[in-house]
Structures are given as structure tokens and as C-alpha cells.
Amino acid sequence: MNRQYPIYTVATECQDCCKCVRQCPVKAIKIENARATVVPELCIACGHCVAVCPSGAKRVRNDVGRVRHLLASDRPVYVSLAPSYAAAFPGVAPAQLLHALRLLGFAGVSETALGAEQVTQATQVELRASDQQLVLSTACPSVVQFVRKYLPELRDSLSPLPSPALAHAAFLQERFGPEAAVVFIGPCIAKKLESDQHPERLTVALTYDELHAWLAEEDVDPVCLSPEGQDQFVPETAAGGRLFPVEGGMIQAAAGKDWPANWQGIPLAGIPEIDRLLAGIVPEELPCPVFLELLACPGGCLNGPCCRNQEAPLAHWLEVLVGAHAGEHAGCSTPKPLAAPWVEPVLRKASSATRLRLALAKVGKTSPEDELNCGGCGYATCRDFAQALIDGRAESSMCLSHLRQQAQRKANALLRCMPAGVVVVDDRLQVVECNEIFARMFGEEAMLAYEAQPGLAGADLAKLLPFPDIFAAVLRTNQDLRRPGLRCGERILDVTVFPVEPGQTAGAVLTDVTCTELRREQIAERASEVIRKNLLTVQEVACTLGENMADTEILLRSLAEDYGARRAASEDVAGDSLGGLDKWGNRP
């Protein structure tokens, strides 16, 4: 992420959609690790990627902090307000907007249209004195960047005059002193790049989006403000220059005002259209002198990337047109030609046929028929995409047809090789896809249908298996269901049904466990038989042990009784023979 450049990417919010690549007119986007980043060396700061990014990952550098720092300094700070402000602030009177800007701390607000009028008059003088056959306007910094980078052979055809914003900044510094700081506010992101290149004239450039956010942060609502005597443009109000944000506005403003009769003025908007018409052109071969008024945004600056209020575009155009003809600006000084900064031209590489063929093979393009040129990757042709792969600005995953083919091959391989039946059904319980094992589970008729229509697409699930209600329940609840040991004819199945697309499709894996269940039943029967036999054996042993124990008890009792009787008799005989002895065995 390069925060120094006016446009950058928040990588964590990039959603890998490649929409910026598809929309970028110069393909100044690099895809790395499935994240799209801007390549400053290739970029022309048109801001189209910012306008189309669906996740808001493409951001514009915020320069409000720099402006606040300027306002806190001792320098007087003036606003150069682009004439498209009527479209950016619908329903806001000019005096109300001026009041709001003054509350932010600006010393004054002036119309960039004053600089546009200067450039218009100077252009007419330049064309009369020029011996060139082609002159390109320099009002749009994105177009200037495009010509310098991508049409370097036409660099000399660029007008030496500065843009209206730079001419206006110089005008304000002449009027209010060289220490005055000028802040441009408009719909254009490229003005930030122009400010970076010419900080001595244009100190900072803000977008309308930044101004809206700043006013909201300061709790300033222009609609609620009452105009005051100070709320007027300085040093004066512009007129014809207000047409510049409209496509062809410069030529229209100059019409009937000493426009050189031998010069054809032609407006041209949109980088793709400019590239199409100017690529390969040889100025010297033109049949007459031509002045091209070039704008990067189709329709003009009213459609700039930071002027997105599109509720009533025709009303916005009319506001600009009516304001432009409301009056005439009296006097304008002629802007001085501006030395153009050196910009390294972009070399459009052309790799060898072998390298292109190898790059195409990485995305499954091995023959001309494989080159669909669908544009899904963001490039016009498959060969342009292959060149981007070679240059390291793209990844093979950007080719949607290649990804789809890969996914299909993987899915087919999984369905073919899985040792279980697999089926996917829609919300009408019709088969979307299944594998051969699934068809084989439900008899010869289903197998014949599968051979005639691989995948059984469109087949009624209820005619194939007896438990479609499980699928209906999953589609209704979006919860997985597992049913082990379901009987289906002579088969026993373990069934797991799961949602694929909630409420739309459901899938199932069916495992034939018939053999396993039969073995379990046989084992259970055998175990029961063994247990029964063991119980009988135990009972027999118990009976035998019981009889033996009874006999033993009788024998032991008889032996004990006989032994007791004999002992008593012996004691009686001994007493008679020892008669008269005391207890200690002594005779008295």
C-alpha cells in the first residue's frame, strides 16, 4: 500500500473481484496474493477504480489534515473552487457554500473558472501563432498523464499552457501575494497528482468527498446557513469558464470569440475513446489543423470520480450552463506556459510467441479455440492477460474460465472416485448431479437412466429413493441430518444430507453398509449362542458342584460327630483312673 500516491488499496478489504482491473483503462493494477494494488508508474490517477470498487478497498489519500495545518499557519489560504460544485452540492446556493468554507477558516473563495477563462483566451492566441497540425488540451491532468505515458509520440502536441487550476492558482498568488496558499476543491483525484508535481502553485488539492466529510465533522451544514455580505467569490465572479466541467465546454465557451477559423475544435472524453482515436495518429498527415479538447471522464468533470451525486444529472448540467451564461468576466491576464515535469513513458511490452504460448498454457489455453477473450480477467484478450502474467501484474486465478474448468474437473474426479453415492438436488427435489455409485444403488433401471443421461440431471428424487422427506427437511431447516442404518429394499444405507445453497440445493452422501450390518448381525447371533451355551454350562457345573457339596457336607458332619463322641468317652475313662486329684492334679 502506497499512501504517498493519491490512490491506494486497503488490502484487508479487497475482495478478490478484479473489478478494478476490468475497469482500469490502462491496466495499472497489479494482482498479488489475490489482492489488487495500484502501480503508480502505470497509473494516470483517473480514479475510475475508486468509483467502481464494490468493497471500498480503493481509497483516495486524505489531505484535510494538511489543509488544517495550513489554516493554522500565518499564511492566507484561498480556495480554488471547481465549477462543478453546483452538481456536488445540489440545493446549496453559492453564497451558502462560500459561507461554509469561510467558517472552516479560509480567507476567501475564488472560482477555478477564472483560470479556465485565462486558458481559453491564451489557447486562441496560441493556435493563431502555431504551425502545428494537432494541439491537445491540458485542462485534464489524467489525460496529460495518459499522453505522456502511453502516447509519448504525441507529447509535443500537448499545449504548453497550464491547466485552469494551475493558471488560477498563479492568478490568485499574483492578486493576493506570493505567500498565499491555494487549495483546489473539485471532483478530480488527478488534481492531487498535479498538486504534488506543482506545490509552488497548487498547495493542496481536496475532493468534494473530503469537503463533505470535513463539513460534517465540523457540524457545518451549508443548507442551513444564511448568506452574509462577505460570501462572494474573490476577486470577482466568473462566467464562460464555468462551462469547462461539461464535455466540450472549453470549445463552447470560445465559440464566437475570435476562434481561429482554420482550426477545427473537437471535444473528446473518455480514456478508451481517446486511446482508440489517437493511437498511431501522425499529426503531420491531418488534412487540417485540429484542436482536441480532451477529458478523461465521459461527459466531463460532472461525472468525475468524486462527484457521485447522480440524482438529477440533467439538472446539474443545466445549473452549470445557466451559471456560465449569467455574466461575462471582464479582464483576464494571460497565463504563462508551464514547464512540464518529465514522466517516464510506459513501454508496451510484446513478449515472444513462445513465452506467450507458455503463459497461456498455465491457464489451460493450448489452442486458439481456447482463447475465449471473455474479458472476465479484466483484460480485453487472453493474450493481453498472458502478457500481464509474464510482467508479474496478474495471477492465473484471475482467469474465470480456467477456474471453472479446474473446479469442474476436481468435482468430477471426486464424484468418480468416492466409494459412496453422492447426489445434489434442487428445491424441487430434482437431481442436479450424482455419481455412478448413487445410480447403481437403486437398481438396474436407475443405472440405465444414468448411462443415457450421466448425472441424472432433472430426475425426480422421489422415484429413486424412498426417503425424499429427509432432503426436504434439510432444504427447509438448512441443518445437516444424518440417518444411519436406513433400509432401502435389500440395502442398508448410512445417509448424511447437508445444505449446499441454503434453501436452494442440498447434497447427500450415501454409504452402502449392507455387508457390514449383516456381519454385525451374524456376530451378534453367534455371540448370543455362545452366551446361551455358556449359561447352560455354568448351570450344569453349578448343579454338579451343588450335589458334590451336599455329599461332602454329610460326610464331614458324620466325621465330626463321630470324632466328638470318641473324645468324650476318652475323657470319662481318664477321670476314673485319676480320681481324687484336685484341680492342680495333686492328691489331697
Phi, psi and omega per residue, in radians:
M1 nan 2.157 -3.110
N2 -1.911 1.742 -3.098
R3 -1.368 -0.209 3.120
Q4 -1.297 -0.537 3.128
Y5 -1.387 2.586 -3.077
P6 -1.022 -0.429 -3.126
I7 -2.121 2.356 3.115
Y8 -2.542 2.991 -3.097
T9 -2.044 2.327 2.955
V10 -1.521 1.785 -2.956
A11 -1.042 -0.637 -3.084
T12 -1.201 -0.280 -3.126
E13 -1.826 -0.074 3.117
C14 -1.250 2.205 -3.002
Q15 -1.745 0.259 3.051
D16 1.043 0.708 -3.141
C17 -1.741 -0.312 3.124
C18 1.078 0.333 3.130
K19 -1.151 -0.603 3.125
C20 -1.132 -0.606 3.094
V21 -1.151 -0.759 -3.118
R22 -1.125 -0.579 -3.040
Q23 -1.634 -0.345 -3.096
C24 -1.182 2.155 -3.078
P25 -1.239 -0.344 -3.128
V26 -2.055 0.122 3.114
K27 0.951 0.830 -3.131
A28 -1.576 0.665 -3.098
I29 -2.117 2.338 3.086
K30 -1.967 2.258 3.085
I31 -1.720 2.118 3.136
E32 -2.501 2.196 -3.070
N33 0.961 0.703 3.102
A34 1.093 0.391 3.101
R35 -2.161 2.419 -3.058
A36 -1.709 2.157 3.106
T37 -2.174 2.631 -3.138
V38 -1.417 2.389 3.073
V39 -1.745 1.792 -3.045
P40 -0.983 -0.620 -3.115
E41 -1.130 -0.426 3.141
L42 -1.754 -0.337 -2.991
C43 -1.336 2.579 3.055
I44 -1.996 0.169 3.040
A45 1.028 0.564 3.100
C46 -1.232 -0.393 3.091
G47 1.372 0.154 -3.109
H48 -1.132 -0.592 3.125
C49 -1.121 -0.598 3.112
V50 -1.161 -0.728 -3.093
A51 -1.190 -0.563 -3.029
V52 -1.730 -0.191 -3.075
C53 -1.094 2.033 -3.051
P54 -1.263 -0.409 -3.101
S55 -1.754 -0.050 -3.120
G56 1.270 0.353 -3.132
A57 -1.270 -0.498 3.082
K58 -1.428 2.147 -3.066
R59 -2.143 2.781 3.081
V60 -1.857 2.349 3.127
R61 -0.964 2.242 -3.125
N62 -1.577 2.076 -3.099
D63 -1.936 0.273 3.127
V64 -1.094 -0.644 3.122
G65 -1.050 -0.689 3.115
R66 -1.126 -0.687 3.129
V67 -1.176 -0.713 3.095
R68 -1.059 -0.679 3.104
H69 -1.106 -0.691 3.088
L70 -1.098 -0.777 -3.118
L71 -1.126 -0.483 3.127
A72 -1.414 -0.169 -3.141
S73 -1.510 -3.099 -3.135
D74 -1.501 -0.075 -3.080
R75 -1.373 2.450 2.992
P76 -1.275 2.338 -3.060
V77 -2.051 2.152 -3.113
Y78 -2.011 2.582 3.114
V79 -1.681 2.315 2.928
S80 -1.786 1.765 -2.993
L81 -1.647 2.111 -3.120
A82 -1.125 2.533 -3.086
P83 -1.161 -0.149 3.109
S84 -1.432 0.155 -3.104
Y85 -1.055 -0.492 3.134
A86 -1.063 -0.574 3.121
A87 -1.415 -0.549 -3.106
A88 -1.364 -0.436 -3.130
F89 -2.229 1.167 -3.128
P90 -1.116 2.439 3.134
G91 1.443 -0.017 -3.140
V92 -1.831 2.142 3.097
A93 -1.219 2.596 3.129
P94 -0.921 -0.725 -3.127
A95 -1.111 -0.601 3.104
Q96 -1.174 -0.728 3.117
L97 -1.150 -0.691 3.114
L98 -1.108 -0.703 3.103
H99 -1.070 -0.756 3.137
A100 -1.087 -0.755 3.131
L101 -1.144 -0.628 3.122
R102 -1.175 -0.608 3.092
L103 -1.138 -0.472 3.086
L104 -1.280 -0.277 3.055
G105 2.047 0.079 -3.121
F106 -1.291 2.535 3.137
A107 -1.283 -0.456 3.137
G108 -3.075 2.862 3.140
V109 -2.188 2.281 3.135
S110 -2.235 2.719 -3.095
E111 -1.542 2.246 3.047
T112 -1.036 -0.393 3.135
A113 -1.035 -0.440 3.068
L114 -1.095 -0.744 3.083
G115 -1.158 -0.597 3.097
A116 -1.106 -0.687 3.116
E117 -1.147 -0.664 3.073
Q118 -1.066 -0.816 -3.101
V119 -1.127 -0.675 3.132
T120 -1.059 -0.851 -3.138
Q121 -1.120 -0.746 -3.126
A122 -1.161 -0.593 3.115
T123 -1.116 -0.721 3.115
Q124 -1.069 -0.732 3.105
V125 -1.119 -0.739 -3.108
E126 -1.105 -0.773 -3.098
L127 -1.115 -0.668 3.136
R128 -1.099 -0.602 -3.072
A129 -1.597 -0.133 -3.032
S130 -1.463 2.529 3.036
D131 -1.880 0.216 3.123
Q132 -1.422 2.780 3.074
Q133 -1.676 -0.277 -3.095
L134 -2.482 2.238 3.050
V135 -2.262 2.274 -3.139
L136 -1.863 2.322 -3.141
S137 -1.200 2.702 -3.119
T138 -2.093 0.406 -3.125
A139 -1.208 -0.549 -3.075
C140 -1.779 1.986 -3.121
P141 -1.118 -0.490 3.102
S142 -1.160 -0.723 3.109
V143 -1.131 -0.734 3.128
V144 -1.045 -0.759 3.100
Q145 -1.103 -0.709 -3.124
F146 -1.097 -0.810 -3.124
V147 -1.118 -0.772 -3.100
R148 -1.167 -0.576 -3.086
K149 -1.575 -0.710 -2.955
Y150 -1.958 -0.275 3.057
L151 -2.255 0.984 -3.041
P152 -1.058 -0.370 3.123
E153 -1.209 -0.248 3.125
L154 -1.868 0.224 -3.141
R155 -0.992 -0.729 -3.088
D156 -1.198 -0.246 3.119
S157 -1.492 -0.194 3.083
L158 -1.161 2.390 3.099
S159 -1.089 2.453 3.107
P160 -1.322 -0.117 -3.098
L161 -1.310 2.592 3.120
P162 -1.296 2.995 3.060
S163 -1.265 2.814 3.093
P164 -0.963 -0.631 -3.137
A165 -1.143 -0.787 3.128
L166 -1.193 -0.687 3.099
A167 -1.107 -0.696 3.135
H168 -1.180 -0.692 3.115
A169 -1.073 -0.750 3.100
A170 -1.116 -0.670 3.123
F171 -1.089 -0.764 -3.133
L172 -1.163 -0.656 3.128
Q173 -1.206 -0.584 3.051
E174 -1.159 -0.650 -3.070
R175 -1.401 -0.704 -3.022
F176 -1.928 0.066 3.076
G177 1.879 2.583 -3.090
P178 -1.148 -0.329 -3.141
E179 -1.411 -0.134 -3.131
A180 -1.181 2.360 3.068
A181 -1.685 2.449 -3.112
V182 -2.048 2.211 3.107
V183 -1.997 2.033 3.098
F184 -1.445 2.404 3.055
I185 -2.253 2.142 -3.097
G186 -2.930 -2.923 -3.064
P187 -1.582 0.047 -2.871
C188 -1.873 2.208 3.047
I189 -1.353 -0.559 -3.114
A190 -1.114 -0.371 3.088
K191 -1.110 -0.484 3.065
K192 -1.130 -0.710 3.096
L193 -1.138 -0.704 3.108
E194 -1.117 -0.688 3.088
S195 -1.141 -0.684 3.110
D196 -1.101 -0.593 -3.101
Q197 -1.429 -0.442 -3.103
H198 -2.309 1.060 -3.103
P199 -1.165 -0.339 3.127
E200 -1.211 -0.354 3.097
R201 -1.866 -1.037 -3.105
L202 -1.774 1.824 -2.993
T203 -1.173 -0.899 -3.129
V204 -2.506 2.635 3.043
A205 -2.159 2.260 3.082
L206 -2.006 2.707 3.045
T207 -1.701 2.868 3.066
Y208 -1.064 -0.620 3.110
D209 -1.051 -0.760 3.107
E210 -1.103 -0.699 3.135
L211 -1.154 -0.744 3.097
H212 -1.011 -0.815 -3.121
A213 -1.130 -0.684 -3.131
W214 -1.143 -0.794 3.118
L215 -1.076 -0.728 3.118
A216 -1.112 -0.688 3.129
E217 -1.123 -0.631 3.134
E218 -1.524 0.045 -3.137
D219 1.006 0.780 3.108
V220 -1.997 2.028 3.115
D221 -1.927 1.916 -3.095
P222 -0.995 -0.563 -3.098
V223 -1.102 -0.516 -3.075
C224 -1.567 -0.008 -3.068
L225 -1.592 2.553 3.067
S226 -1.725 2.335 3.134
P227 -1.097 2.557 3.066
E228 -2.117 3.008 -3.092
G229 -1.077 -0.485 -3.114
Q230 -1.417 -0.172 -3.011
D231 -1.471 1.227 3.107
Q232 -2.374 2.635 3.099
F233 -1.162 2.518 3.100
V234 -2.028 2.631 -0.183
P235 -1.371 -0.160 -3.113
E236 -2.828 3.020 -3.104
T237 -1.598 2.457 3.124
A238 -1.555 3.015 3.139
A239 -2.424 -1.614 -3.048
G240 -1.017 -0.513 -3.133
G241 -1.124 -0.265 3.133
R242 -1.220 -0.195 3.129
L243 -1.362 -0.219 -3.031
F244 -1.011 -0.593 -3.129
P245 -1.270 -0.130 3.111
V246 -1.663 2.433 3.113
E247 -0.966 2.175 -3.101
G248 1.398 0.187 -3.065
G249 -1.141 -0.623 -3.135
M250 -1.138 -0.799 3.139
I251 -1.151 -0.681 3.130
Q252 -1.133 -0.687 -3.139
A253 -1.169 -0.555 -3.099
A254 -1.530 -0.174 -3.081
A255 -1.063 2.282 3.112
G256 1.387 0.103 -3.126
K257 -2.073 1.146 3.077
D258 1.076 0.574 3.060
W259 -1.184 2.270 -3.113
P260 -0.959 2.180 -3.015
A261 -1.154 -0.509 -3.073
N262 -1.472 -0.061 -3.120
W263 -1.774 2.335 3.037
Q264 -1.622 2.118 3.077
G265 -1.699 2.133 -3.077
I266 -2.230 2.134 3.046
P267 -1.449 2.542 -3.125
L268 -2.588 2.191 -3.083
A269 -2.272 2.550 -3.134
G270 1.717 2.129 -3.097
I271 -1.042 -0.774 3.118
P272 -1.019 -0.700 -3.134
E273 -1.209 -0.695 3.101
I274 -1.097 -0.766 -3.138
D275 -1.111 -0.718 -3.112
R276 -1.118 -0.715 -3.042
L277 -1.471 -0.457 -3.064
L278 -1.725 -0.345 -3.098
A279 -1.064 2.153 3.086
G280 1.416 0.063 -3.108
I281 -1.283 2.515 3.077
V282 -1.993 1.874 -3.050
P283 -0.940 -0.679 -3.084
E284 -1.133 -0.326 -3.100
E285 -1.619 -0.004 3.127
L286 -1.184 2.490 -3.077
P287 -1.265 -0.340 3.117
C288 -2.679 2.820 3.100
P289 -1.108 2.377 -3.072
V290 -2.271 2.294 2.978
F291 -1.899 2.120 3.140
L292 -1.826 2.081 3.029
E293 -1.557 1.889 -2.976
L294 -1.887 2.305 3.052
L295 -2.322 2.447 -3.078
A296 -1.300 -0.558 -3.064
C297 -1.629 2.177 3.084
P298 -0.993 2.259 -3.099
G299 1.595 -0.266 3.127
G300 1.837 -2.992 -3.057
C301 -1.169 -0.325 3.065
L302 -1.069 -0.392 3.095
N303 -1.828 0.441 3.130
G304 -1.091 2.796 -3.042
P305 -1.117 -0.392 3.141
C306 -1.993 0.516 3.044
C307 -2.317 1.246 -2.886
R308 -1.738 0.106 3.123
N309 -1.309 1.813 -3.043
Q310 -1.952 0.483 -3.095
E311 -1.166 -0.702 -3.117
A312 -2.515 1.291 -3.060
P313 -1.051 -0.650 3.133
L314 -1.128 -0.712 3.104
A315 -1.080 -0.642 3.119
H316 -1.129 -0.767 3.111
W317 -1.034 -0.772 -3.107
L318 -1.135 -0.640 3.108
E319 -1.072 -0.750 3.141
V320 -1.152 -0.792 -3.090
L321 -1.144 -0.755 3.130
V322 -1.121 -0.741 3.123
G323 -1.123 -0.591 -3.110
A324 -1.189 -0.520 -3.101
H325 -1.756 0.174 -3.098
A326 -1.255 -0.414 -3.109
G327 -2.923 3.105 -3.139
E328 -2.153 2.329 3.085
H329 -1.443 2.281 -2.968
A330 -1.257 -1.097 -2.982
G331 -2.188 2.490 3.118
C332 -2.444 2.363 3.018
S333 -1.422 2.727 -3.102
T334 -1.472 2.175 3.133
P335 -1.214 2.555 3.139
K336 -1.448 2.535 3.066
P337 -1.009 2.551 -3.064
L338 -1.958 2.307 3.085
A339 -1.188 2.155 -3.095
A340 -1.382 2.356 3.075
P341 -1.202 2.614 3.136
W342 -1.284 2.258 3.089
V343 -2.135 2.176 -3.126
E344 -1.162 2.139 3.119
P345 -1.173 2.609 3.124
V346 -1.562 2.107 3.116
L347 -1.456 2.101 3.123
R348 -1.427 1.783 -3.009
K349 -1.256 2.635 3.048
A350 -2.360 1.824 -3.103
S351 -1.333 2.894 3.129
S352 -1.181 2.794 -3.137
A353 -1.067 -0.595 -3.134
T354 -1.157 -0.801 -3.141
R355 -1.131 -0.706 3.108
L356 -1.109 -0.712 -3.138
R357 -1.109 -0.714 3.122
L358 -1.167 -0.696 3.119
A359 -1.151 -0.697 3.107
L360 -1.141 -0.623 -3.134
A361 -1.128 -0.465 3.127
K362 -1.127 -0.442 3.137
V363 -1.969 0.473 3.014
G364 1.305 0.315 3.124
K365 -1.762 1.623 -3.082
T366 -1.872 -0.057 3.110
S367 -2.557 2.806 3.111
P368 -1.001 -0.532 3.135
E369 -1.164 -0.445 3.136
D370 -1.335 -0.308 -3.097
E371 -1.434 1.625 -3.046
L372 -1.321 -0.472 -3.088
N373 0.946 0.742 -3.068
C374 -1.357 -0.367 -3.134
G375 1.411 0.054 -3.133
G376 -1.092 -0.471 3.131
C377 -1.382 -0.233 -3.093
G378 1.859 -0.178 -3.141
Y379 -1.866 2.617 -3.032
A380 -1.126 -0.658 -3.104
T381 -2.310 2.830 3.095
C382 -1.121 -0.542 3.138
R383 -1.267 -0.604 3.028
D384 -1.096 -0.710 3.109
F385 -1.132 -0.729 3.106
A386 -1.064 -0.689 3.095
Q387 -1.114 -0.690 3.088
A388 -1.127 -0.619 3.052
L389 -1.087 -0.759 3.136
I390 -1.118 -0.685 -3.125
D391 -1.337 -0.116 3.138
G392 1.388 0.339 -3.132
R393 -1.800 0.037 -3.103
A394 -2.502 2.877 3.092
E395 -2.192 2.612 -3.072
S396 -1.073 -0.433 -3.139
S397 -1.173 -0.180 3.117
M398 -1.308 -0.295 -3.141
C399 -1.414 1.839 -3.044
L400 -1.174 -0.683 3.140
S401 -1.138 -0.656 3.106
H402 -1.141 -0.758 3.116
L403 -1.084 -0.733 -3.139
R404 -1.104 -0.740 3.122
Q405 -1.131 -0.739 3.108
Q406 -1.065 -0.813 -3.131
A407 -1.077 -0.710 -3.141
Q408 -1.151 -0.734 3.121
R409 -1.110 -0.741 3.135
K410 -1.134 -0.738 3.137
A411 -1.116 -0.739 3.133
N412 -1.119 -0.704 3.132
A413 -1.129 -0.724 3.129
L414 -1.139 -0.785 3.133
L415 -1.086 -0.675 -3.082
R416 -1.252 -0.646 -2.995
C417 -1.663 -0.250 -3.133
M418 -1.148 2.363 -3.131
P419 -1.422 0.315 -3.134
A420 -2.300 2.836 3.071
G421 -1.371 2.391 3.141
V422 -2.252 2.374 3.124
V423 -2.532 2.524 3.035
V424 -2.154 2.290 -3.114
V425 -2.188 2.754 3.116
D426 -1.664 -3.032 -3.071
D427 -1.239 -0.178 3.052
R428 -1.684 0.149 -3.118
L429 1.060 0.680 3.007
Q430 -1.895 2.502 -3.068
V431 -1.190 2.282 3.026
V432 -1.665 -0.740 -3.116
E433 -2.790 2.554 3.017
C434 -2.683 2.900 3.088
N435 -1.806 3.038 -3.040
E436 -1.139 -0.623 -3.117
I437 -1.085 -0.670 3.099
F438 -1.071 -0.808 -3.134
A439 -1.099 -0.680 -3.099
R440 -1.162 -0.446 -3.109
M441 -1.156 -0.403 -2.968
F442 -2.015 0.538 2.926
G443 1.706 3.031 -3.054
E444 -1.155 -0.625 -3.118
E445 -1.107 -0.754 3.113
A446 -1.150 -0.620 -3.130
M447 -1.199 -0.680 3.095
L448 -1.125 -0.693 3.104
A449 -1.130 -0.640 3.130
Y450 -1.154 -0.698 3.130
E451 -1.152 -0.591 3.121
A452 -1.357 -0.605 -3.128
Q453 -2.352 1.487 -3.124
P454 -0.940 2.278 -3.118
G455 1.643 -0.237 3.124
L456 0.937 0.568 -3.112
A457 -1.010 2.250 3.111
G458 1.573 -0.104 -3.133
A459 -1.206 2.583 3.127
D460 -1.401 2.092 -3.082
L461 -1.084 -0.622 -3.089
A462 -1.107 -0.421 3.118
K463 -1.466 -0.168 -3.108
L464 -1.746 -0.715 -3.080
L465 -2.373 2.716 -3.022
P466 -1.539 0.100 -3.105
F467 -2.256 0.947 3.103
P468 -1.173 -0.322 -3.121
D469 -1.078 -0.466 3.110
I470 -1.146 -0.731 3.109
F471 -1.133 -0.737 3.127
A472 -1.070 -0.673 3.134
A473 -1.150 -0.699 3.128
V474 -1.158 -0.733 3.102
L475 -1.108 -0.549 -3.120
R476 -1.390 -0.693 -3.034
T477 -1.746 -0.296 -3.073
N478 1.020 0.588 3.104
Q479 -2.121 2.523 3.096
D480 -1.154 2.551 3.050
L481 -2.308 2.363 3.089
R482 -2.165 2.257 3.141
R483 -2.229 1.680 3.109
P484 -1.407 2.585 3.009
G485 1.205 0.571 3.077
L486 -1.340 2.330 3.118
R487 -1.589 2.278 3.123
C488 -2.342 1.627 -3.020
G489 1.150 -2.187 3.136
E490 -1.569 0.000 -3.105
R491 -1.734 2.674 3.003
I492 -2.077 2.164 -3.011
L493 -2.111 2.468 2.880
D494 -1.696 2.113 -3.008
V495 -2.096 2.247 3.016
T496 -2.158 2.102 -3.140
V497 -1.980 2.391 -3.061
F498 -2.499 2.622 3.101
P499 -1.306 2.437 3.040
V500 -1.761 -1.066 2.973
E501 -2.019 2.050 -3.018
P502 -0.884 2.157 3.109
G503 1.301 -0.070 -3.066
Q504 -1.978 -0.897 -3.125
T505 -2.424 2.647 3.086
A506 -2.388 2.610 3.121
G507 -2.095 2.847 3.137
A508 -2.589 2.557 3.016
V509 -2.038 2.141 -3.092
L510 -2.042 2.102 -3.123
T511 -1.926 2.190 3.132
D512 -1.399 1.930 -3.114
V513 -1.976 0.420 -3.089
T514 -1.020 -0.894 -3.115
C515 -1.086 -0.730 -3.132
T516 -1.111 -0.774 -3.130
E517 -1.159 -0.676 3.102
L518 -1.100 -0.756 3.109
R519 -1.079 -0.683 3.122
R520 -1.111 -0.701 3.124
E521 -1.142 -0.731 3.121
Q522 -1.096 -0.774 3.127
I523 -1.080 -0.717 3.139
A524 -1.109 -0.739 3.127
E525 -1.098 -0.791 3.127
R526 -1.085 -0.718 3.132
A527 -1.100 -0.704 3.128
S528 -1.108 -0.716 3.119
E529 -1.104 -0.762 3.121
V530 -1.090 -0.741 -3.139
I531 -1.102 -0.731 -3.138
R532 -1.087 -0.775 3.132
K533 -1.131 -0.687 3.130
N534 -1.111 -0.678 3.119
L535 -1.123 -0.711 3.101
L536 -1.094 -0.763 3.127
T537 -1.055 -0.774 -3.140
V538 -1.079 -0.719 3.137
Q539 -1.110 -0.768 3.112
E540 -1.065 -0.784 3.134
V541 -1.078 -0.677 -3.126
A542 -1.130 -0.730 3.120
C543 -1.087 -0.830 -3.141
T544 -1.048 -0.801 3.120
L545 -1.069 -0.642 -3.133
G546 -1.130 -0.764 3.122
E547 -1.111 -0.787 3.138
N548 -1.087 -0.699 -3.137
M549 -1.132 -0.643 3.141
A550 -1.158 -0.807 3.117
D551 -1.061 -0.750 -3.127
T552 -1.102 -0.705 -3.117
E553 -1.117 -0.731 3.140
I554 -1.090 -0.798 -3.130
L555 -1.073 -0.796 -3.119
L556 -1.138 -0.686 -3.141
R557 -1.124 -0.723 -3.129
S558 -1.144 -0.682 3.107
L559 -1.142 -0.689 -3.114
A560 -1.188 -0.725 -3.134
E561 -1.145 -0.742 -3.139
D562 -1.114 -0.704 3.131
Y563 -1.145 -0.651 -3.133
G564 -1.187 -0.695 -3.119
A565 -1.164 -0.794 3.137
R566 -1.047 -0.688 -3.112
R567 -1.171 -0.652 3.133
A568 -1.161 -0.703 3.138
A569 -1.136 -0.684 3.139
S570 -1.115 -0.680 -3.127
E571 -1.167 -0.625 3.127
D572 -1.143 -0.778 -3.128
V573 -1.102 -0.720 -3.123
A574 -1.156 -0.586 -3.128
G575 -1.189 -0.674 -3.133
D576 -1.153 -0.679 -3.087
S577 -1.296 -0.348 -3.101
L578 -1.921 0.272 -3.042
G579 -0.835 2.602 -3.138
G580 1.404 0.015 3.108
L581 -1.375 2.441 3.067
D582 -1.352 -3.036 -3.062
K583 -1.208 -0.231 3.084
W584 -1.734 0.122 3.142
G585 1.391 0.362 3.126
N586 -1.857 2.554 3.065
R587 -1.388 2.572 3.108
P588 -1.250 nan nan
